[in-house]
Amino acid sequence: MDIPEKLKFINDLVDNVKMDIVKKVKDMPEDWDGIELRWYISERFNEIVFGGSEDKRKKRYQGYRNFIITTGNF
């Protein structure tokens, strides 16, 4: 992916998850604060991000972690 494609992907993903979460606000318990909201946001992203075959995810995740670890600016 080139930079514009990456930016579009990031913006679309974040916007879609945000809209999904915003639709649920009226149904959330009133006593939820930043802790529960962070957990909910994290879980919504996890549900979307971690789709597909587990074996394929493991291999790609290992490559991703290797890049993060070996590249000091992340």
C-alpha positions as CSV (number, residue, x, y, z in Angstrom):
1,M,0.0,0.0,0.0
2,D,1.2,3.5,-0.7
3,I,0.8,6.3,1.8
4,P,-2.6,7.6,0.5
5,E,-4.0,4.0,0.6
6,K,-2.7,3.5,4.1
7,L,-4.2,6.8,5.2
8,K,-7.5,5.9,3.6
9,F,-7.5,2.5,5.2
10,I,-6.7,3.9,8.7
11,N,-9.3,6.7,8.4
12,D,-12.0,4.3,7.1
13,L,-11.4,1.7,9.8
14,V,-11.3,4.2,12.7
15,D,-14.4,6.1,11.4
16,N,-16.4,2.9,10.9
17,V,-15.5,1.6,14.4
18,K,-16.2,5.0,15.9
19,M,-19.7,5.2,14.2
20,D,-20.5,1.6,15.5
21,I,-19.5,2.6,19.0
22,V,-21.4,6.0,18.9
23,K,-24.6,4.1,17.9
24,K,-24.3,2.1,21.1
25,V,-23.8,5.0,23.6
26,K,-27.5,5.3,24.4
27,D,-27.5,1.6,25.5
28,M,-24.4,1.8,27.7
29,P,-24.8,1.9,31.5
30,E,-24.7,5.4,32.9
31,D,-22.0,4.5,35.4
32,W,-19.5,3.6,32.7
33,D,-16.5,6.0,32.6
34,G,-13.2,6.0,30.9
35,I,-12.2,2.5,32.1
36,E,-15.2,0.7,30.7
37,L,-15.3,2.8,27.6
38,R,-11.6,2.0,26.9
39,W,-12.4,-1.7,27.3
40,Y,-15.4,-1.5,25.0
41,I,-13.4,0.4,22.3
42,S,-10.6,-2.0,22.5
43,E,-12.9,-5.0,22.2
44,R,-14.7,-3.5,19.2
45,F,-11.4,-2.9,17.4
46,N,-10.3,-6.5,18.3
47,E,-13.4,-8.0,16.8
48,I,-12.8,-6.2,13.5
49,V,-9.1,-6.5,13.3
50,F,-8.6,-10.2,14.3
51,G,-10.7,-11.8,11.6
52,G,-9.6,-14.6,9.3
53,S,-7.5,-17.8,9.8
54,E,-5.5,-18.0,13.0
55,D,-2.4,-19.6,11.4
56,K,-2.3,-16.7,8.9
57,R,-2.6,-14.2,11.7
58,K,0.2,-15.8,13.7
59,K,2.7,-15.6,10.9
60,R,1.8,-12.0,9.9
61,Y,1.8,-11.0,13.6
62,Q,5.2,-12.4,14.1
63,G,6.5,-10.4,11.1
64,Y,4.8,-7.3,12.4
65,R,6.3,-7.7,15.9
66,N,9.7,-8.3,14.5
67,F,9.4,-5.0,12.5
68,I,8.2,-3.1,15.6
69,I,11.0,-4.6,17.8
70,T,13.8,-4.0,15.3
71,T,12.7,-0.6,14.2
72,G,13.4,1.9,17.0
73,N,11.1,4.7,15.9
74,F,7.8,2.9,16.7
